[in-house]
Amino acid sequence: MARATLIGITWNHTRGVLPLIATAQRYGEIHPDIEIIWQKRSLQEFADQPIELLAEQFDLLVIDHPFAGRAAALPVLLPLDQHLSTDFLADQAANSVGASHASYSYGGHQWALAIDAATPVSSYRPDLLERHDIAIPETWEDLLTIARRGLVTLPAIPVDSLMHFYMLCLGLGGDLFATTDQVIDPHTGSAALERLRELVALCDPACLEQNPIRTYELLVNSTRLLYCPFAYGYVNYSRPEYTAKRLHFGGLVTYGGRRLRSTLGGTGLAISVRCENLDAALAYAQYVAGSDCQRGMYVANGGQPGYRAAWLDPLVNTACGNFFQQTLPTLDDAYLRPRYNGYIPFQDQAGPFVHTYLRDGGNPQIVIEQMNRLYRDSRV
């Protein structure tokens, strides 16, 4: 019998690469007739590269859920609901972390399995908090107080700046993407930009060039920076075998008495329609997304599971300072981005609008006008 080979593409971080390499190795040991090879791309390429190009080259794709609308518009990904059992998909839905499973459902089909779940959460260095005799911030005002002391950092590259903007719009009571005419009303949007710029201005300008990974590397190596109010969570930095100075993770501060809601991230495992070894790909996808792997090999090798039972598992939490237990409420409350075909180009172009304002200032109402115009064009 000829050996089936599957080629996959994931993103370049321990959390994105190592668990898939480990699962591929083990799956190949269990099924010697199947070989699975994983390649990787940068975090920025993960957010930007069109799935139609990747689906031409790879059998297995780790994707971001806003691509679901693109998948529904183009015949490039396999509609998993037509190939996986209803029982399996029902179990995936029942064990979703927040809206992670539903985020890959669009246009009546399931385009990926949520193998990884994430949203911006807070993180801190407990040793430095104790040294400076500082309590974990509870409110936006508390956050600004320690930021004024130069103790705070956050990721503020364009895409992260946009996600923070969404969060603050929601915190101010705004209704994002409620119509096809505007992202947010000008009053709420302008106020959100001003509040975000107030915080960023209190941090080192280098934060404008930081993604979450660079932010966490900075925190674990710092002798002064001790708190990040919101960045997509990475369980790796809470594990003692990963970094000498462990981070602790938790929820978000309140704004005006309302707990902030961050914007859902995470990744899903999709299959290209061009995959020639479809049965092997479907079987491997179910293995990776299933309970045993997600609670065992996947998380043990640096993964951040998309399966809820793993987040509730006491043994899993013991190994990472209760990262999952402490951040699960924030995941469950996270905001789900639009996924219409056209959203990804909007996101790519809207992020720099927010980023430029955070760096240079200006009139926030003009930024909102630009963003709303861009949004209308993206819906055509």
Residue pairs with C-beta under 8 A, 6 or more apart in sequence:
1 33
3 32
3 33
3 34
3 35
4 33
4 34
4 35
4 277
4 280
5 34
5 35
5 36
5 37
5 277
6 34
6 35
6 36
6 37
6 59
6 60
6 275
6 277
6 280
6 281
6 284
7 37
7 39
7 57
7 58
7 59
7 60
8 20
8 24
8 36
8 37
8 38
8 39
8 58
8 59
8 60
8 61
8 62
9 38
9 39
9 40
9 41
9 54
9 57
9 58
9 60
9 61
9 62
10 16
10 17
10 20
10 38
10 39
10 40
10 41
10 62
10 267
11 17
11 40
11 41
11 42
11 43
11 45
11 46
11 62
11 267
12 40
12 41
12 42
12 43
12 46
13 43
13 213
13 234
13 236
14 236
14 242
14 302
15 116
15 234
15 235
15 236
15 302
15 303
15 304
16 40
16 46
16 62
16 116
16 267
17 38
17 40
18 301
18 302
18 303
19 297
19 298
19 299
19 301
19 302
19 303
20 38
20 62
20 288
21 38
21 301
22 297
22 298
22 300
22 301
23 284
23 287
23 288
23 293
23 297
23 298
23 301
24 36
24 37
24 38
24 284
26 297
27 34
27 36
27 284
27 287
28 34
28 35
28 36
31 280
31 283
34 277
34 280
34 284
36 60
36 284
38 60
39 58
41 49
43 211
43 213
44 211
46 62
46 64
46 267
47 64
47 159
48 344
48 348
50 70
51 61
51 63
51 67
51 70
51 71
51 74
51 76
51 77
51 270
52 70
52 74
52 76
54 61
54 272
55 61
55 76
55 77
55 272
55 273
55 274
56 76
56 272
56 274
58 272
59 271
59 272
59 274
59 275
59 276
59 277
59 281
60 269
60 270
60 271
60 272
60 275
60 281
60 284
60 285
61 77
61 112
61 269
61 270
61 271
61 272
62 115
62 116
62 267
62 268
62 269
62 270
63 71
63 77
63 111
63 112
63 267
63 268
63 270
64 265
64 267
64 268
65 100
65 103
65 104
65 112
65 264
65 266
65 268
65 336
65 337
65 339
66 337
66 338
66 339
66 343
66 344
66 347
67 111
67 339
67 344
68 103
68 104
68 105
68 106
68 107
68 111
68 112
68 339
69 106
69 107
69 338
69 339
69 340
69 341
69 342
69 343
70 341
70 344
71 77
71 106
71 111
71 270
72 106
72 107
72 108
72 109
72 111
72 341
73 107
73 341
75 273
76 272
76 273
77 111
77 112
77 270
77 271
77 272
77 273
78 270
78 271
78 272
78 273
78 275
78 278
79 109
79 110
79 111
80 89
80 109
80 110
80 111
80 112
80 113
80 270
80 271
80 282
80 285
81 89
81 109
81 110
82 109
83 278
83 282
84 110
84 282
84 286
88 286
89 110
91 291
92 101
92 113
92 114
92 289
92 307
93 101
93 102
94 308
95 101
95 291
95 307
95 308
95 309
96 102
96 114
96 306
96 308
97 114
97 117
97 266
97 305
97 306
97 307
97 308
97 311
97 328
97 331
97 332
98 117
98 119
98 264
98 331
98 332
98 333
98 334
99 264
99 334
99 336
100 114
100 117
100 264
100 266
100 268
100 306
100 331
101 113
101 114
101 306
102 336
103 114
103 264
103 266
103 268
103 336
103 339
104 110
104 111
104 112
104 113
104 114
104 268
104 270
105 111
106 339
111 268
111 270
112 268
112 269
112 270
113 268
113 269
113 270
113 285
113 286
113 288
113 289
113 306
114 266
114 267
114 268
114 289
114 306
114 307
115 267
115 268
115 269
115 288
115 289
115 294
115 298
115 303
115 305
115 306
115 307
116 266
116 267
116 268
116 303
116 304
116 305
116 306
117 266
117 304
117 305
117 306
117 311
117 331
118 232
118 233
118 234
118 264
118 265
118 266
118 267
118 304
118 331
119 232
119 233
119 262
119 263
119 264
119 265
119 266
119 327
119 330
119 331
119 334
120 163
120 164
120 167
120 230
120 231
120 232
120 233
120 252
120 262
120 263
120 265
120 330
121 230
121 231
121 232
121 233
121 249
121 250
121 251
121 252
121 262
121 327
121 330
122 136
122 137
122 227
122 228
122 229
122 230
122 249
122 250
122 251
122 252
122 253
123 216
123 219
123 227
123 228
123 231
123 233
123 237
123 247
123 248
123 249
123 250
124 136
124 226
124 227
124 228
124 247
124 248
124 250
125 219
125 220
125 222
125 225
125 226
125 227
125 245
125 247
125 248
126 248
127 245
128 151
128 222
128 223
128 224
128 225
128 226
129 135
129 136
129 226
129 227
132 151
132 226
134 146
134 151
134 226
134 227
135 142
136 227
136 250
137 143
137 145
137 146
137 227
137 229
137 253
138 253
138 254
139 253
139 254
139 255
140 195
140 253
140 254
140 255
140 256
142 253
143 152
143 199
143 227
143 229
143 253
144 198
144 199
144 202
146 152
146 226
146 227
147 199
147 202
147 203
148 202
150 202
150 204
150 224
151 224
151 225
151 226
151 227
152 199
152 202
152 203
152 225
152 226
152 227
152 228
152 229
153 203
153 204
153 207
153 210
153 215
153 218
153 219
153 225
153 227
153 228
154 160
154 164
154 199
154 200
154 203
154 207
154 210
154 215
154 228
154 229
154 230
154 231
155 207
155 210
155 211
155 212
155 214
155 215
155 228
155 231
155 232
156 164
156 200
156 203
156 207
156 208
156 210
156 355
156 358
157 208
157 209
157 210
157 211
157 351
157 355
158 351
158 352
158 354
158 355
159 347
159 348
159 351
160 211
160 212
160 231
160 232
161 196
161 208
161 351
161 354
161 355
161 358
162 347
162 350
162 351
162 354
162 355
163 262
163 263
164 196
164 230
164 354
165 189
165 192
165 193
165 196
165 354
166 176
166 263
166 335
166 337
167 230
167 252
167 260
167 261
167 262
167 263
167 335
168 191
168 192
168 195
168 196
168 255
168 260
169 176
169 184
169 188
169 189
169 192
170 176
170 260
170 261
170 335
171 192
171 255
171 256
171 258
171 260
171 261
172 188
172 191
172 192
172 195
172 255
172 256
173 188
173 258
174 184
174 185
174 188
174 189
174 192
175 184
175 185
176 183
176 184
176 335
177 183
177 338
177 375
180 376
180 379
181 372
181 376
182 372
182 375
182 376
183 189
183 350
183 368
183 371
183 372
183 375
184 192
184 368
184 371
184 372
186 365
186 368
186 369
186 372
189 364
189 367
189 368
189 371
190 364
190 365
190 367
190 368
191 364
193 354
193 357
193 358
193 364
193 367
193 368
194 364
195 255
196 354
196 358
197 357
197 358
197 361
199 229
200 207
200 208
200 358
205 359
207 215
208 355
208 358
208 359
210 218
212 231
212 232
212 234
213 234
215 228
215 231
216 228
216 231
216 234
216 237
216 247
218 225
219 225
219 226
219 228
219 237
219 247
220 237
220 243
220 244
220 245
220 246
220 247
221 245
229 252
229 253
230 252
230 260
230 262
232 265
233 249
233 304
233 323
233 327
234 304
235 249
235 299
235 302
235 304
235 320
235 323
235 324
236 242
236 243
236 302
237 243
237 246
237 247
238 246
238 247
238 248
238 249
238 320
238 321
238 323
239 246
239 302
239 319
239 320
239 321
240 246
242 302
246 321
248 321
248 326
249 321
249 323
249 326
249 327
250 326
250 327
251 259
251 326
251 327
251 329
251 330
252 259
252 260
252 261
252 262
252 330
253 259
253 260
254 260
259 333
261 333
261 334
261 335
262 330
262 334
262 335
263 334
263 335
263 337
264 331
264 334
264 335
264 336
264 337
266 304
266 306
267 306
268 306
269 285
269 288
269 289
271 278
271 281
271 282
271 285
275 281
287 293
288 294
288 298
289 306
289 307
290 307
291 307
291 309
291 310
294 303
294 305
294 306
294 307
294 309
294 310
295 305
295 307
295 309
295 310
295 313
295 316
298 305
298 310
299 305
299 310
299 316
299 319
300 319
305 311
310 316
310 324
311 324
311 325
311 328
311 331
312 324
312 325
312 328
313 324
316 324
317 323
317 324
317 325
337 343
337 347
340 379
342 378
342 379
342 380
343 378
345 378
346 374
346 375
346 378
349 374
350 371
350 374
350 375
353 367
353 370
353 371
353 374
354 367
354 371
356 362
356 367
357 364
357 367
